[in-house]
Amino acid sequence: MTDLQLSGPINGTHVVAARLACEEKGLSFAFEEPDLLKAGGFRLNDLLSYLCERQPTLTHQGLMLFDLEAILRYLDEAFPGPILQPEKARERALMTQIMAVIRQHLCPSAVSVVIGQRLFTPFLGGAMDLAPVTRILPAMRDTLYAIEQLSLLCHDGERSDFLVGGDVTLADIMLLPIAGYLMVTPEGREAIHASTRLARWWVVASRRAAWARAKPPLLAGRDGGMR
């Protein structure tokens, strides 16, 4: 029995990222999903916020963490397996910057609005409202462009299929669940395909075995446009 445990909504992007990090590290972990979505008495907006915003909880040998980035760094630094943070200070700083852009700008636009309305709302039994999706698209596109430009800085003209350096990092792990959902929405697919860099990144990242194991149930059977 493993002493590494994760909990949270299995379809939430933050929780998927934590599970993906475990898979990339080759770690065994127990997962528990609270039954909040099955309980009665909650409004649709409350459940939608829960799916979009809820952070995972990690417990390990008496330690409890409930922030995604703290969890990602702990998983990488406390356990053996592939190293998920660049060795060089410049690349590590750019990785952290990309993660900040994802947290502060991409999550509010892509997750809370586009994914929230296109995927989570129907999943919860509600009706989509595409008006806020239309309004938020320029902000989402600008954020994806910023991630693309930061990724280009990381490579300084060198070809690489990942966001930072030549291997998967925490930035890839944080972006992949969001991109996975975006690629099954018309707005998200168009926005990612508009970036040669991110489109190529998606093809490579989405074919990783760790992603196949961590992919949320809500994406089962959906074509994310890998080809």
C-alpha positions as CSV (number, residue, x, y, z in Angstrom):
1,M,0.0,0.0,0.0
2,T,1.4,3.4,-1.0
3,D,1.8,6.2,1.5
4,L,1.4,8.8,-1.3
5,Q,-2.2,10.0,-1.6
6,L,-3.9,12.5,-3.9
7,S,-7.5,13.7,-3.7
8,G,-9.7,16.1,-5.6
9,P,-12.1,16.2,-8.6
10,I,-10.7,13.7,-11.1
11,N,-11.7,15.9,-14.0
12,G,-10.3,19.1,-12.6
13,T,-7.2,20.4,-14.5
14,H,-5.2,21.0,-11.3
15,V,-5.8,17.5,-10.1
16,V,-5.0,16.0,-13.5
17,A,-1.7,17.9,-13.5
18,A,-0.8,16.4,-10.1
19,R,-1.7,12.9,-11.3
20,L,0.3,13.5,-14.5
21,A,3.4,14.5,-12.4
22,C,3.1,11.2,-10.5
23,E,2.9,9.3,-13.7
24,E,5.9,11.1,-15.2
25,K,7.9,10.3,-12.1
26,G,6.8,6.7,-12.1
27,L,5.3,7.0,-8.6
28,S,2.6,4.7,-7.2
29,F,-0.2,6.7,-5.5
30,A,-3.7,6.3,-4.1
31,F,-6.4,8.6,-5.5
32,E,-9.6,9.6,-3.9
33,E,-12.3,11.7,-5.4
34,P,-14.6,13.5,-2.9
35,D,-18.3,12.8,-3.6
36,L,-19.2,16.5,-3.7
37,L,-20.4,16.3,-7.3
38,K,-22.8,13.5,-6.3
39,A,-24.2,15.3,-3.2
40,G,-27.4,17.3,-3.4
41,G,-28.0,20.9,-2.5
42,F,-25.3,22.6,-4.5
43,R,-25.9,25.2,-7.2
44,L,-24.5,24.7,-10.7
45,N,-22.2,27.7,-10.3
46,D,-20.8,26.2,-7.0
47,L,-20.1,22.9,-8.7
48,L,-18.6,24.6,-11.7
49,S,-16.2,26.6,-9.6
50,Y,-15.3,23.5,-7.7
51,L,-14.3,21.7,-11.0
52,C,-12.5,24.7,-12.4
53,E,-10.7,26.0,-9.4
54,R,-10.3,23.2,-6.8
55,Q,-6.7,22.4,-6.0
56,P,-5.5,18.8,-5.4
57,T,-4.6,17.7,-1.9
58,L,-1.5,15.6,-1.4
59,T,-0.7,13.7,1.8
60,H,2.6,11.9,2.4
61,Q,4.1,10.7,5.7
62,G,2.2,13.3,7.8
63,L,2.7,16.1,5.2
64,M,-0.4,17.7,3.7
65,L,-0.1,20.0,0.7
66,F,-3.1,21.7,-1.1
67,D,-1.5,23.9,-3.7
68,L,-0.7,22.5,-7.2
69,E,2.7,24.1,-7.6
70,A,3.8,23.2,-4.2
71,I,2.7,19.6,-4.9
72,L,4.5,19.5,-8.3
73,R,7.8,20.7,-6.8
74,Y,7.5,18.3,-3.9
75,L,6.9,15.3,-6.1
76,D,9.9,16.2,-8.3
77,E,12.3,17.0,-5.4
78,A,11.3,14.4,-2.8
79,F,11.1,11.3,-5.0
80,P,13.4,9.5,-7.5
81,G,12.7,9.4,-11.2
82,P,13.0,11.7,-14.1
83,I,13.9,15.3,-13.1
84,L,11.1,17.7,-14.0
85,Q,12.9,21.0,-13.4
86,P,15.7,22.4,-15.6
87,E,19.2,22.4,-14.1
88,K,20.2,25.8,-15.5
89,A,19.0,28.8,-13.6
90,R,17.8,30.7,-16.7
91,E,15.7,27.8,-18.0
92,R,14.3,27.1,-14.5
93,A,13.3,30.8,-14.2
94,L,11.6,30.7,-17.5
95,M,9.8,27.5,-16.6
96,T,8.5,29.3,-13.4
97,Q,7.4,32.3,-15.5
98,I,5.4,30.1,-17.8
99,M,3.8,28.4,-14.9
100,A,2.9,31.8,-13.5
101,V,1.3,32.8,-16.8
102,I,-0.7,29.6,-16.8
103,R,-1.9,30.2,-13.2
104,Q,-2.6,33.9,-13.4
105,H,-3.9,34.3,-17.0
106,L,-4.7,31.0,-18.7
107,C,-6.7,29.4,-16.0
108,P,-9.1,32.3,-15.6
109,S,-9.8,32.5,-19.3
110,A,-9.3,28.9,-20.7
111,V,-10.4,26.9,-17.7
112,S,-13.0,29.0,-15.9
113,V,-14.7,30.2,-19.1
114,V,-14.0,28.2,-22.3
115,I,-13.6,24.8,-20.7
116,G,-16.1,25.6,-18.0
117,Q,-18.8,26.4,-20.5
118,R,-18.0,24.1,-23.3
119,L,-17.3,20.9,-21.2
120,F,-17.9,21.2,-17.5
121,T,-21.3,22.9,-17.6
122,P,-22.9,20.2,-19.8
123,F,-21.1,17.5,-17.7
124,L,-22.9,19.0,-14.6
125,G,-26.2,19.0,-16.4
126,G,-26.4,22.7,-17.2
127,A,-26.8,24.6,-20.5
128,M,-23.8,26.3,-22.1
129,D,-23.6,30.1,-22.2
130,L,-21.2,30.9,-25.1
131,A,-21.4,34.7,-24.7
132,P,-18.6,34.8,-22.0
133,V,-16.6,32.4,-24.2
134,T,-16.7,34.9,-27.1
135,R,-15.7,37.7,-24.8
136,I,-12.8,35.9,-23.2
137,L,-11.2,34.6,-26.5
138,P,-8.9,37.5,-27.1
139,A,-7.4,37.2,-23.6
140,M,-7.0,33.5,-24.0
141,R,-5.2,33.9,-27.4
142,D,-3.0,36.6,-25.9
143,T,-2.0,34.3,-23.1
144,L,-1.2,31.4,-25.4
145,Y,0.9,33.7,-27.4
146,A,2.8,34.8,-24.3
147,I,3.5,31.1,-23.5
148,E,4.7,30.5,-27.0
149,Q,7.1,33.5,-26.8
150,L,8.5,32.4,-23.4
151,S,9.0,28.9,-24.8
152,L,10.9,30.3,-27.8
153,L,13.1,32.3,-25.4
154,C,13.9,29.0,-23.5
155,H,15.3,27.4,-26.7
156,D,17.1,30.5,-28.2
157,G,16.6,29.2,-31.7
158,E,17.2,25.6,-31.0
159,R,14.5,23.0,-31.9
160,S,12.8,21.2,-29.1
161,D,9.4,19.7,-28.7
162,F,8.9,20.7,-25.1
163,L,8.2,24.1,-23.6
164,V,11.5,24.4,-21.7
165,G,14.7,22.6,-22.7
166,G,14.8,19.2,-24.2
167,D,12.7,17.3,-21.7
168,V,9.3,17.4,-20.0
169,T,9.2,20.0,-17.1
170,L,6.6,21.1,-14.6
171,A,5.5,23.7,-17.2
172,D,4.5,21.0,-19.7
173,I,2.7,19.1,-16.9
174,M,0.8,22.2,-15.8
175,L,-0.3,23.1,-19.4
176,L,-1.1,19.7,-20.8
177,P,-4.4,19.0,-18.9
178,I,-5.7,22.5,-20.0
179,A,-4.6,21.9,-23.6
180,G,-6.2,18.5,-23.6
181,Y,-9.5,20.0,-22.8
182,L,-9.0,23.0,-25.2
183,M,-8.3,20.7,-28.1
184,V,-11.8,19.2,-27.9
185,T,-13.4,22.7,-28.1
186,P,-13.6,24.6,-31.4
187,E,-12.2,27.8,-29.8
188,G,-9.3,26.1,-28.1
189,R,-8.3,23.9,-31.0
190,E,-8.2,26.9,-33.3
191,A,-6.2,28.9,-30.8
192,I,-3.6,26.2,-30.3
193,H,-3.3,25.4,-34.0
194,A,-2.7,29.1,-34.6
195,S,0.7,28.7,-32.9
196,T,3.1,26.5,-34.8
197,R,5.1,26.1,-31.6
198,L,2.2,25.0,-29.4
199,A,0.7,22.9,-32.1
200,R,3.9,20.9,-32.5
201,W,4.2,20.7,-28.7
202,W,0.7,19.3,-28.4
203,V,1.4,16.5,-30.9
204,V,4.4,15.3,-28.9
205,A,3.1,15.9,-25.4
206,S,-0.3,14.3,-26.0
207,R,1.3,11.1,-27.1
208,R,3.2,10.5,-23.9
209,A,2.3,7.4,-22.0
210,A,2.0,9.3,-18.8
211,W,-0.7,11.5,-20.3
212,A,-2.6,8.4,-21.5
213,R,-2.6,7.2,-17.9
214,A,-3.5,10.5,-16.3
215,K,-6.1,11.7,-18.9
216,P,-9.4,12.6,-17.1
217,P,-12.4,10.5,-17.7
218,L,-14.3,13.4,-19.2
219,L,-11.9,13.2,-22.2
220,A,-12.4,9.5,-22.7
221,G,-13.3,8.7,-26.3
222,R,-12.8,12.4,-27.4
223,D,-10.5,13.2,-30.3
224,G,-8.1,15.9,-29.3
225,G,-6.8,16.5,-32.8
226,M,-3.4,14.8,-32.2
227,R,-2.7,14.5,-35.9
